[in-house]
Amino acid sequence: MINPLSDYPRRPLIFWQPALSIHQTPLLERIALEWPGPVHLVVDQLQSVDRTKNSGWQAKAPKGVIVSTNGALTPSEAVHIISGFYGTTQWRSNRKRIIRNKCASVWVMSESLQTRGNPLKVAGRLIRHGVAALKLNRRLQGYFAIGEKAASQARKFGVSAERIIPFCYVTSPPVSSPAPLGQSRGSTQVLFVGKVSRTKASDLLFKTDLGSSLNIRVIGSLSTDGIEIPDHVDYLGVVPNSEITSYLREADVLILPSRHDGWGAVINEALLVGTPVVCTQACGGSTLIKGAEPYRGEIINKVSADAITLAVNKVLSAEVDRPAIEAWAIDAITPVVVSKYFVGSLQGEKV
């Protein structure tokens, strides 16, 4: 059983993460309002250079949260939320001190681990996290699984089903935004947002036969794996995250055909403006597309150019109720809603 924390109403809540993230800040700010005690965020570095350069991110420290790059200054008698079993550098430096304190409450929050690519690297990654899971052993209170694949991996690492809590990434509700900087061609817009890479299956997207009436618009940095962008693709490069919403509003469908994607926060951003989504089962965020009503898009089980074409055409021919999608997203995946779910889960509530 997960031990409720209601007996410790003002215990500090400490998140251990690699860096500040625009996809964590909105949720942390709401949690700081919901949690009765102080909320800390310990990061290895304030900004991720790669994210800032390749994704247009400019993350800011969440309001109401005590941010530090030195975990040694935090109390061990607290509720600790670590990113993955292995955790961050700061967590590993403080793990023994915290685990020794019987009053410490330890939880894991994680998306799925990458299991594609170099076999030796994949094996090393799984072994590293497996050993870390064994070290946590019975001290682990619960596991916030970001996506269904993360939940499946947690079970393989020995986490019992009752300790696994379905979870998701959260983005801020959109505000009114200016018109896109790119020039619309007056045709149906298929939008891709992400790194142009094999991991994101950009190579397959560029091989789709969507017809001349569809405009494929791409936002994101270029990888180094040699994928060339065809002339018919409207490539806009890296766009500041603050401007992404306007492009999503203009799009008829968002496409994220990733071979692996821990979550894919752009899925949240699309749904929050009522844009349907085509993504693969490999995206953790595919869980947001499932469900009867409103219709929110299509999930590709086995990615291929033909499968992408079929899924996109199915969405474009469907009766899409954009206001209904937006209303569903506001009720289900905004920081206000998810923060209550998170705090309630920590306190042992059935939410």
C-alpha positions, 0 to 999 in steps of 0.5 A: 500500500502507498502510505498517505502523507496526511500525518505530515501536512507541512512536510517539504516537497522536493523535486529532483530534475535535470534542469528547468523545463517549460513543460514542468514550470506550469505544474510546479507553480500550481503544486506550490499553491496546493501543497501545504508545505514548502516546495523545492526544485533541485536541478543539476543545471538551470538551463539545458543548452541543447533545449534552448538552442534546438527547441526555442525554450527559455525556461524560467524558475517557477514562482513560489518554488525554492530553486537550487543547484545544491541538493545538500541544502535540502532537508532529508525528512521530506517528500522526494520526487526523483526523475527516474530510478537513477535520478539526477546527479544531485539526487545521486549525491544525496541519495544515501543521506535521504534514504537513511532517514526513515521519515523520508518519502521517496517517489519516482516520476518518469517517462519511458526509457529509450530502448531503441538504438545502440544495443550496448547503450540500451543495455547499459541504460536498463542495467543502470536504472534496474540497479537504482530501482533495487537500491530504492527497494521498499523505500519507494512509495509510488511511481508516477508513470508518464505514459503507458510505456513508462508504466509497463517498464516500471512493472518490469523493474519490480514496481507493483501495480498498486504503486503505479500512478498514471501521469502526464506532462502539463503545458500552460493553457494558451493565451491569445497569440499573434498570427503565425510568422510563416505564410499560409498557402491557403491549403490544408495545414499538416504541422510537425513540431520537433527535431527533424530526425530519425527518432521523430521519423521525419524521414518517413513523414517526408515520404508520405503521399498526402497530395498537393492540396496539403501543406506540410509545415515543419518547425524544429532544429535539424539533426545530424543524421542526414535527413534532407527536407524536400522542396515541397515542405514548408520548413520554418526552422526553430521558432520561439516556444511562445509563438508555437500556439499560433501555428497550432491554431492554424494547423488542421492536424498535428503530426508526431510520427516518432519512433520513440518519444517519452511524451511529446508535450506538443500534443498537449499544446495542440489539444489545448487549442482544439487541433487534432493529433496524429501520433504513434504508440511510441509517444507517451502522449498518445494516451491523450488521444485515446477515448471515445469523445470528443474525437481527438485524432489517430494513433499509429501502431507501426510507423511507416509512410503509408501508415502516416498517410492513412492516419492523416487522411482519416483525421482530415475526413473526420468530423472534428469538433475543435471547441469540444477538443479544447474544452476536454483538454482544459478539463483534463490536462491543465495545471490546475487539474493535474496539480490536484490529482498529483497532490491527492495521489501523494496524500493517498486519495483515490483520484 
